[in-house]
Amino acid sequence: MNSLKEIFENNKKWAESITNADPEFFHKLSQQQKPQYLWIGCADSRVPANQIVDLPPGDVFVHRNIANVVVHTDLNALSVIQYAVEILEVKHIIICGHYGCGGIKASMDDKDHGLIDNWLRHIVDVQRFHAKELDAIADENQKFDRLCELNVQEQVRNVLNITIVKNAINAGKDISVHGVIYDIRDGLLRDLDI
């Protein structure tokens, strides 16, 4: 039988180190959740939201899925966005893509990936929307990177068209939507200025 022994040991060490540094940390954390940021990112294990922006637990409300896609029929994503906007009253929604995204790469080939192809279809649509620009890029690595960026752009557009966000903006709530990309090759975030 497989065991999670290492996970529990690591958790215990982590909790002890946090408690040693700040004995009240977990008590304070358990008393509130008031993040300023909703992070919509990829489920890729190399892109841990809190860690790459160096913010502690409680500061970032996170939703992750394959290739950071936001679809207007995805009740999971919509529920997260509604809770973040209406209950937590976040000030910033950050769509974070990343270079080297496996979901983006899979959407670029003609192979059958099974069930996930239905999800990747949204990225295939992004390719179709931007076919002229992408077809003009001869280097496949540059095309891959550009599609990662364009996917973020489309997801920002999708978030801005969700009724929850539109209603919040129309009501004058202090909320912004941002598109950023994380480079797993150097660990840096880049603002796509969307």
C-alpha positions in Angstrom: 0.0 0.0 0.0 1.3 3.4 -0.9 1.7 5.8 2.0 1.6 9.6 2.3 4.2 9.4 5.1 6.5 12.0 3.5 3.6 14.4 3.0 2.6 14.3 6.6 6.2 14.6 7.8 6.8 17.6 5.6 3.5 19.1 6.8 4.5 18.7 10.4 7.9 20.3 9.8 6.3 23.2 7.9 3.7 23.8 10.6 6.4 23.7 13.3 8.6 26.2 11.4 5.7 28.6 10.9 4.7 28.3 14.6 8.3 28.8 15.7 8.5 32.0 13.6 5.0 33.3 14.7 3.2 31.4 17.5 -0.1 33.1 16.6 0.1 32.5 12.9 -2.5 29.7 12.6 -4.8 31.2 15.2 -4.9 34.5 13.2 -5.2 32.6 9.9 -8.2 30.6 11.2 -10.0 33.8 12.2 -10.3 35.4 8.8 -10.0 35.1 5.1 -9.7 38.5 3.3 -7.5 38.1 0.3 -7.1 40.9 -2.1 -6.4 38.6 -5.1 -8.2 35.9 -7.0 -5.6 33.9 -8.9 -6.9 31.8 -11.8 -4.0 29.7 -12.9 -2.9 26.4 -14.4 -3.0 23.2 -12.4 0.7 22.6 -13.4 2.6 21.6 -10.3 5.5 24.0 -11.2 3.3 27.1 -10.8 2.2 27.3 -7.2 0.4 30.6 -6.8 1.3 31.7 -3.3 4.9 30.6 -3.6 5.8 32.4 -6.8 4.4 35.7 -5.5 5.8 35.1 -2.0 2.5 35.7 -0.2 1.4 33.7 2.8 -1.7 31.5 3.1 -4.8 33.7 3.3 -3.6 36.4 0.9 -4.5 34.7 -2.4 -7.8 32.9 -3.3 -6.8 30.4 -5.9 -8.6 28.5 -8.7 -6.5 26.2 -10.9 -7.3 24.1 -13.9 -5.6 22.8 -17.1 -4.2 25.8 -19.0 -6.0 28.4 -16.8 -9.1 28.4 -18.9 -12.2 30.3 -17.9 -15.4 29.1 -19.6 -18.7 30.8 -19.1 -20.4 27.3 -18.6 -17.8 26.0 -16.0 -19.8 26.1 -12.8 -16.7 25.4 -10.7 -14.8 28.5 -12.0 -18.0 30.6 -11.9 -18.6 29.6 -8.3 -15.1 30.6 -7.4 -15.3 33.9 -9.1 -18.7 34.7 -7.6 -17.4 33.8 -4.1 -14.2 35.9 -4.6 -16.0 38.9 -6.0 -19.2 39.0 -3.9 -18.2 37.5 -0.6 -14.5 38.0 -0.3 -14.6 41.3 -2.3 -11.2 40.8 -3.9 -9.7 43.8 -5.6 -7.8 42.0 -8.3 -8.5 39.0 -10.5 -5.3 37.7 -12.0 -5.3 35.3 -14.9 -1.9 33.6 -14.9 -0.7 31.5 -17.7 2.8 30.0 -18.0 5.3 29.2 -20.7 5.8 25.5 -21.2 2.1 24.7 -20.5 1.4 21.1 -21.3 -2.3 21.9 -22.0 -1.3 24.5 -24.5 1.2 22.2 -26.1 -1.3 19.4 -26.3 -3.8 21.7 -28.1 -1.2 22.3 -30.8 -0.8 18.8 -32.0 -3.2 16.5 -33.9 -3.1 13.7 -31.4 -6.0 12.2 -29.5 -5.6 12.9 -25.8 -9.0 11.5 -24.7 -11.4 13.3 -22.5 -9.1 16.3 -22.1 -9.5 17.1 -25.8 -13.0 18.5 -24.9 -11.3 21.0 -22.5 -8.5 21.8 -24.8 -11.0 22.7 -27.5 -11.2 26.1 -25.9 -7.5 26.6 -26.6 -7.9 25.3 -30.1 -10.5 28.1 -30.5 -7.9 30.6 -29.3 -5.6 29.3 -32.1 -8.4 29.8 -34.6 -9.1 33.4 -33.4 -5.4 34.3 -33.8 -4.5 32.0 -36.7 -3.1 34.8 -38.9 -0.7 35.9 -36.2 0.3 32.4 -35.2 0.7 31.1 -38.7 3.2 34.0 -39.4 5.5 32.6 -36.6 7.9 30.1 -38.2 9.7 29.0 -35.0 7.6 26.4 -33.1 8.9 27.4 -29.7 8.1 31.1 -30.3 4.6 30.1 -31.6 4.1 27.9 -28.4 5.1 30.9 -26.2 2.9 33.2 -28.1 -0.1 30.9 -27.8 0.5 30.7 -24.0 0.2 34.6 -24.0 -2.8 34.7 -26.3 -4.6 32.1 -24.1 -4.2 34.5 -21.1 -5.5 37.3 -23.2 -8.6 35.3 -24.2 -9.2 34.2 -20.6 -9.0 37.8 -19.4 -11.7 38.7 -22.0 -13.8 35.7 -20.8 -13.6 36.9 -17.2 -14.6 40.4 -18.2 -17.7 39.0 -19.9 -18.9 36.9 -17.0 -22.0 38.5 -15.5 -20.6 38.4 -12.0 -17.7 40.5 -13.0 -19.7 42.8 -15.3 -22.2 43.4 -12.5 -19.5 44.2 -10.0 -17.8 46.7 -12.4 -21.2 48.3 -13.3 -21.9 48.6 -9.6 -18.7 50.6 -9.1 -16.8 48.0 -7.1 -13.1 48.4 -6.9 -12.0 45.4 -9.0 -9.4 44.9 -11.8 -8.7 42.0 -14.1 -5.0 41.4 -15.0 -3.3 39.0 -17.4 0.2 37.8 -16.5 2.5 35.0 -17.6 4.9 33.0 -15.5 8.2 31.9 -17.0 9.2 28.5 -15.6 12.6 29.0 -17.1 13.6 32.0 -14.9 10.8 32.1 -12.2 9.6 35.5 -13.2 6.1 36.8 -13.8 5.5 39.2 -16.7 2.6 41.6 -17.0 1.0 41.1 -20.4 -0.5 44.6 -20.1 -4.0 43.4 -21.0 
